[in-house]
Amino acid sequence: DQQVKQNSPSLSVQEGRISILNCDYTNSMFDYFLWYKKYPAEGPTFLISISSIKDKNEDGRFTVFLNKSAKHLSLHIVPSQPGDSAVYFCAASEANAGKSTFGDGTTLTVKP
Amino acid sequence: NAGVTQTPKFRILKIGQSMTLQCTQDMNHNYMYWYRQDPGMGLKLIYYSVGAGITDKGEVPNGYNVSRSTTEDFPLRLELAAPSQTSVYFCASSYTRSSGNTIYFGEGSWLTVV
């Protein structure tokens, strides 16, 4: 049973437009959510996070939205840039738990 | 500013051989992890450690062993390598807080078992 799901393996958008990456989870005990970005031949790097007590967190061009009732979160990138082309992983963890559960990732391609 | 360092970067093993992937972090993090990533798949947790002397199994521990004798080091041992262990391995660390933890990853180790 996969507790964190990213149902879109890939997404392609035009430079300057909005990219929306989605993530669903099933474990109601998750209370902290993170997005990581991964370039080829590199390790994932932290991008943005959100606590379950919030429904939105913004950092520059990146905004994460959390809908607890739907157990759904999304990452918005506006405007999208070619350098944003990477694999994006959604992750979730329970309070005070060191472990995070990752989704399978979405490959974003931003076309110039 | 090293962060999480893992070695080797690339390795080819023959079936049945053993090897150790080394990992060290210089951020004084209490948690350390080993993940594997198969092509087109997400990150699967192999083993993790909440501190020196304490380790626990993750989702896919079979065929692996770990130890944590110091805060800094968390080596992953592969015994009797099998083709199913061909993967990219990521070591990671974090400092867990009640508000959640951000995981810092190493650059990865590409392992091929032939």
Interface residues (C-beta under 8 A of the other chain):
Chain A: V4 Q6 P9 D31 Y32 L34 Y36 A41 E42 G43 P44 T45 F46 S49 S51 F89 A91 S93 A95 N96 A97 G98 K99 S100 T101 F102 G103 D104 G105
Chain B: V4 N30 Y31 Y33 Y35 G40 M41 G42 L43 K44 L45 Y48 V50 G58 F90 A92 S94 T96 S98 S99 G100 N101 T102 I103 Y104 F105 G106 E107 G108
